[in-house]
Amino acid sequence: TRSTSADVGGRLLSIQSHVVRGYVGNKSASFPLQVSGTRSDAGYAHWKGQVLTADELHVLYEGIKLNNVNHYDYVLTGYTRDTSFLEMVVDIVQELKRANPNLVYVCDPVLGDHGSMYVPENLHPVYKNKVVPVADIITPNQFEAELLTGKNISTEKDAIEVMDLLHKMGPDTVVITSSDLPSRLGDRFLVSVGSQRIVKPDGTRTTQRIRIEVPKVDAVFVGTGDLFAAMLLAWTHHYPTDLKMACEKTFSVMHHVIQRTISYAHEMAGPGRRPNPAQLELRMVQSKADIEDPAIVLEATVL
């Protein structure tokens, strides 16, 4: 595990897959979070080259508790293939929430995309019945949101109903990161939608719902989901009751990082050649200034 400190003013436990080279999992989350100022203890899910088991996660967590106070402000989780690991995460989140009831758990419920699962099917009920109920912010894609709620999305109204169902399961903030909804800007854009339940100062509840049109990109990147969840964590910290602003900042960071990555990849590949995966590795360090304070290039509409 490792700690870093800066000034979002919080301690973060990040538990996900970790790769030796490139920005996936914890690396995709930890650099931008350091830049945006959280103190991060990354529970690396690769231990001596193996994927971390639930028992090893437990040992790691007990070690963190021995070394540090049992006080975290954020937990962030992403891809895993192991149900016992997920159940251990739930135990850790519940224990940390007992120590700090204001802890925010951000979960990217990685199950699959475009109609097929890419994790074992037995993870689905664990996410649905155990993980999502303890999460505060979730970032599913359309397929994952449909899987978790059992409801299909073919219209904006469906999307709102699905987000309401997800709120009922637990999380106050839901962002469906990508969908097949038709974009008002044409077929070169995809639509993301978000919903946030907030309690106003007078005690009444209100829900803000937004949509944002995002330019499609003709390339496959690794680590964008982790970066997105990490940035949404950071920007909802800065704008806890303004989902529109938090999403504009988050999607704008994504846009800047992806555009920088694409131009670099094409430059490296040379004229008329498709960039390879190594060339398409996210240009994270080079995007430090955009991660810290992105120019807003994508605007959200309040529904």
Solvent accessible surface area in square Angstrom, and as a share of the most:
residue,aa,sasa,rsa
1,T,79,0.46
2,R,107,0.39
3,S,50,0.33
4,T,34,0.20
5,S,78,0.50
6,A,57,0.44
7,D,119,0.62
8,V,6,0.03
9,G,58,0.56
10,G,11,0.11
11,R,35,0.13
12,L,0,0.00
13,L,3,0.01
14,S,0,0.00
15,I,3,0.01
16,Q,4,0.02
17,S,20,0.13
18,H,28,0.12
19,V,42,0.24
20,V,146,0.84
21,R,168,0.61
22,G,12,0.12
23,Y,41,0.16
24,V,36,0.21
25,G,2,0.02
26,N,0,0.00
27,K,55,0.23
28,S,0,0.00
29,A,0,0.00
30,S,2,0.01
31,F,41,0.17
32,P,0,0.00
33,L,0,0.00
34,Q,46,0.20
35,V,26,0.15
36,S,12,0.08
37,G,0,0.00
38,T,0,0.00
39,R,78,0.28
40,S,2,0.01
41,D,3,0.01
42,A,1,0.00
43,G,2,0.02
44,Y,40,0.15
45,A,5,0.04
46,H,72,0.32
47,W,69,0.24
48,K,176,0.74
49,G,63,0.61
50,Q,120,0.53
51,V,91,0.52
52,L,2,0.01
53,T,64,0.37
54,A,14,0.11
55,D,110,0.57
56,E,46,0.21
57,L,4,0.02
58,H,78,0.35
59,V,91,0.52
60,L,21,0.11
61,Y,5,0.02
62,E,63,0.28
63,G,24,0.23
64,I,8,0.04
65,K,54,0.23
66,L,159,0.79
67,N,122,0.63
68,N,38,0.19
69,V,105,0.61
70,N,49,0.25
71,H,75,0.34
72,Y,2,0.01
73,D,36,0.19
74,Y,15,0.06
75,V,0,0.00
76,L,2,0.01
77,T,6,0.04
78,G,5,0.04
79,Y,75,0.28
80,T,12,0.07
81,R,124,0.45
82,D,45,0.23
83,T,33,0.19
84,S,52,0.34
85,F,6,0.02
86,L,2,0.01
87,E,64,0.29
88,M,29,0.13
89,V,1,0.00
90,V,11,0.06
91,D,80,0.41
92,I,1,0.00
93,V,0,0.00
94,Q,75,0.33
95,E,50,0.23
96,L,0,0.00
97,K,49,0.21
98,R,178,0.65
99,A,53,0.41
100,N,12,0.06
101,P,111,0.70
102,N,126,0.65
103,L,4,0.02
104,V,43,0.25
105,Y,0,0.00
106,V,0,0.00
107,C,0,0.00
108,D,14,0.07
109,P,0,0.00
110,V,20,0.11
111,L,0,0.00
112,G,0,0.00
113,D,40,0.21
114,H,165,0.74
115,G,59,0.57
116,S,67,0.43
117,M,50,0.22
118,Y,116,0.44
119,V,8,0.05
120,P,46,0.29
121,E,128,0.58
122,N,89,0.46
123,L,0,0.00
124,H,45,0.20
125,P,63,0.40
126,V,15,0.09
127,Y,2,0.01
128,K,76,0.32
129,N,97,0.50
130,K,91,0.39
131,V,0,0.00
132,V,0,0.00
133,P,56,0.35
134,V,23,0.13
135,A,3,0.03
136,D,40,0.21
137,I,10,0.05
138,I,0,0.00
139,T,5,0.03
140,P,0,0.00
141,N,15,0.08
142,Q,20,0.09
143,F,29,0.12
144,E,6,0.03
145,A,0,0.00
146,E,30,0.13
147,L,44,0.22
148,L,0,0.00
149,T,24,0.14
150,G,69,0.66
151,K,58,0.25
152,N,117,0.60
153,I,11,0.05
154,S,84,0.54
155,T,69,0.40
156,E,47,0.21
157,K,142,0.60
158,D,26,0.13
159,A,1,0.00
160,I,40,0.20
161,E,61,0.27
162,V,0,0.00
163,M,0,0.00
164,D,41,0.21
165,L,68,0.34
166,L,0,0.00
167,H,5,0.02
168,K,159,0.67
169,M,47,0.21
170,G,30,0.29
171,P,0,0.00
172,D,56,0.29
173,T,6,0.03
174,V,0,0.00
175,V,0,0.00
176,I,1,0.00
177,T,31,0.18
178,S,33,0.21
179,S,11,0.07
180,D,117,0.61
181,L,10,0.05
182,P,108,0.68
183,S,18,0.12
184,R,149,0.54
185,L,106,0.53
186,G,36,0.35
187,D,120,0.62
188,R,185,0.67
189,F,50,0.21
190,L,45,0.22
191,V,0,0.00
192,S,1,0.00
193,V,1,0.00
194,G,0,0.00
195,S,0,0.00
196,Q,8,0.04
197,R,62,0.23
198,I,35,0.18
199,V,88,0.50
200,K,92,0.39
201,P,149,0.94
202,D,109,0.56
203,G,49,0.47
204,T,70,0.41
205,R,152,0.56
206,T,47,0.27
207,T,49,0.28
208,Q,44,0.19
209,R,61,0.22
210,I,1,0.00
211,R,11,0.04
212,I,1,0.01
213,E,23,0.10
214,V,26,0.15
215,P,34,0.22
216,K,110,0.47
217,V,49,0.28
218,D,118,0.61
219,A,29,0.23
220,V,128,0.73
221,F,28,0.12
222,V,89,0.51
223,G,9,0.09
224,T,36,0.21
225,G,36,0.35
226,D,18,0.09
227,L,0,0.00
228,F,10,0.04
229,A,2,0.01
230,A,0,0.00
231,M,0,0.00
232,L,0,0.00
233,L,0,0.00
234,A,0,0.00
235,W,16,0.06
236,T,11,0.07
237,H,61,0.27
238,H,87,0.39
239,Y,66,0.25
240,P,83,0.52
241,T,83,0.48
242,D,54,0.28
243,L,0,0.00
244,K,59,0.25
245,M,54,0.24
246,A,0,0.00
247,C,0,0.00
248,E,11,0.05
249,K,19,0.08
250,T,0,0.00
251,F,9,0.04
252,S,0,0.00
253,V,0,0.00
254,M,18,0.08
255,H,44,0.20
256,H,32,0.14
257,V,0,0.00
258,I,24,0.12
259,Q,73,0.32
260,R,87,0.32
261,T,0,0.00
262,I,31,0.16
263,S,66,0.43
264,Y,65,0.25
265,A,0,0.00
266,H,98,0.44
267,E,131,0.59
268,M,96,0.43
269,A,13,0.10
270,G,21,0.20
271,P,137,0.86
272,G,92,0.88
273,R,173,0.63
274,R,178,0.65
275,P,23,0.15
276,N,72,0.37
277,P,115,0.73
278,A,56,0.43
279,Q,38,0.17
280,L,17,0.09
281,E,52,0.23
282,L,4,0.02
283,R,55,0.20
284,M,0,0.00
285,V,82,0.47
286,Q,92,0.41
287,S,0,0.00
288,K,96,0.41
289,A,74,0.58
290,D,24,0.12
291,I,0,0.00
292,E,77,0.34
293,D,98,0.51
294,P,4,0.02
295,A,65,0.51
296,I,63,0.32
297,V,69,0.40
298,L,16,0.08
299,E,130,0.58
300,A,7,0.06
301,T,65,0.38
302,V,77,0.44
303,L,72,0.36
